[in-house]
Amino acid sequence: MSISTHSIGGLELKSSYFVDEEAAGREEPFEAFTMTYFSDRSRAGFTGQFGVNRFCKADGLMRHVHLSVDGKRFVRERILILDSAILLDIGGEQIVILPNTLCDIGPGVPHMWRGLPAGMLLPNGIRHAHESVMVFFYQEEVRGFERVRTPETIKAPEDLELLAGDVQFPMVSQSDVLCMPFIRNGVLQYA
């Protein structure tokens, strides 16, 4: 995937920088969501990417990993789920990620996300709201989403060409979601 720049407006005040959502940069890499960038890739004093993705319906994102801009190493992805819930497939295991949960996905670990329809009952007994909000952070620049077909951890960037492919998070039913594990108090639990 190609790198694109983001036009971000912001306010500098007393050696500090402020960006509200209206001034943030946007990119629509897939139909599933719009990425909103609060950090400018060229801004002094900050490296990487920081922003918000909003899943507003049951859209799915394909299995992927993230590479450094130079393509020489895999990059860790950190996602904080703030509102409602989202589904995560990590290394082939599907998990319901509940609000206020950090997902710190290791370098080269294939993963994919799926939003949920509003009102769906979650395994912890609450109902999904209308939108899933995920805050993303990469400590360094990434090339984008490197699509892979395997759920297994990829050891070397050179292997990506052989493992490339499109695998999307499958549609799920209410009963599928209720059977999935979720994380509570640092432990994988089942309903």
N, C-alpha and C positions, 0 to 999 in steps of 0.2 A: 504494500500500500504506500502511496506517496505521502510525503509530509506536506502539510499545508500550514500557512501562517494564520494567525488570528488577530484581527484588528480589535484591540482592547483599549477602551477609554478609561481613564482613571484620574484620580485627584491626588496630587502630591501635596502634603501638608506636614510641616515640621519633621522633615526627614522620614516621613511615613507615606505609604501608598494605599489608597482605598479604591476598590472596584465594586460597584453595585451590579445587580443582575442585568439591568438595562444596558450598562456600559460594557458588559462582558462580551467576549468573542464567542461565536457559535459555529458549529460544524455538524453536518448531518451525514455521518459516515454510513448509516444504515437506516432503513425505515423504522427500526425499533425505537429509536430515541434521537434526541438532539443533544450533542455535547456542548456544555456551556463552560468556557474557559475563563477563570478569574486571574490566571497568571499569564504574563506575556513571556513567551519563550526567549525573547531577546533582552528582557529586563535585567539590569545589573542587580546582583545580590540574590537572585533566585534562579535555581535551575530546576528542570523537570516540568511537570504539568500538574495543575490543580484545577478542579472544576466540579461540576454537578451534571449528572444524567438523571432524567426523569422518565420512568417507564409509566405510561398512562393507561396501558391496557395489557392484554396477554401477549405482547410481542416477545419474540425470542431472538436471541443473539447466537450466532454460530460459535462453535468451539474454536478457541484461539489461544495464542501466547503473544507476548510482547518482546520485541527486539530493540536493542539500542539503535540509535540513528546510524551508526557505522555498521550495524549488522553483525557485530562480532560477539555479542553476549546477550543472554536473556535478561529481562528487567522484571523486578518484583512489582506487583500491582497491589496497591492498597485501596480498598473500597470500604467506606463507612455507610451503612444503611441507616437512614434517619427516619423516614416515614414509612409506615406500613411494613410490607414484607416483599421479598423477591425470592425466586428459586435460583439455586446455584448448582451446576453440575461441575464438580471438581474431580478430575481424574476418573470420571465415570460414575461417581457417587453423587446422587441428587439429595440436596439438603434445602430445607426452608430456612431462609435467613430472616430473622425477625428484626424489628426496629432496634436501633442503637447497638448494632453489632458491627465490629470491624472484621473485614476479610482481608488478610494479609497473604496474598497468593504468591507462592514461591516462584523463582525464575524457572521458566521452561515447563511449568505445570499447566497443561491444557484445561481450560475452563469455559463455561458458557452460562449465560443468564437468561431468565424468562420472567417477565412481568406476570401479574395475575389479574383476572377480571375483578372489578369492584364487587364487594360483598361476599367473596369466597371465604368460607370458614377455614381457619388455619389450625394446625394441630395443637396449638396452645389454647384454643377455645375462643380466640378473638376473630373478628371479621376484617378482611383486607379492605383498606380504604381505596380511594379512587386512583392513587398514584404512589409509586415507589420512588423515593429520592435516594440516590447514591452519590456520595461525595468521593471523587477519585483523586489519587495522588501518586505520581511517579517521581522518584528522586532525580531522574535524569530524563532527557528527551527520549521518546520512543518513536519508532517508524510508523506505528499504527497497530492494526489487528492482523496478525499472521495466522491465517486460517489453517487448521490442521484437522485430520480425520481421526487421529489416535487419542485416546484418553490417557495414555501412558506419558510420564514425564519425559521430556525430550532433553537429551544430554548435550547436544552440540548444534549450533545454528546451521551447520552444513547439512544436517539431516532434514531440515524443513522442506526442501524441494521434494524429497521422496515421500514425505508425510503430508504434503499439502492436500487439502480437500475441504469440502463444505459439509459439516454436520451441524444441524440446528437442534436446539433444545426442542424435544417433541412437545406437542400439545398435551396438556394434562387435564384430567377430570377432577372433580371435587374429591372423589374417593382416592385418587392417586396422591393428591396433596396431603390428605389426612393420614396416609400411610408413610409419608416421608419423615425422616428425623428432623429435629430442630435443635438448636443450641440454647441451653439455659444454664446459667451459673458455670459456664466453661465446660459443660458436659453434653455429649450428644444424647438426646432423649427422643423417645417415641411416644405418640399420643396413647 
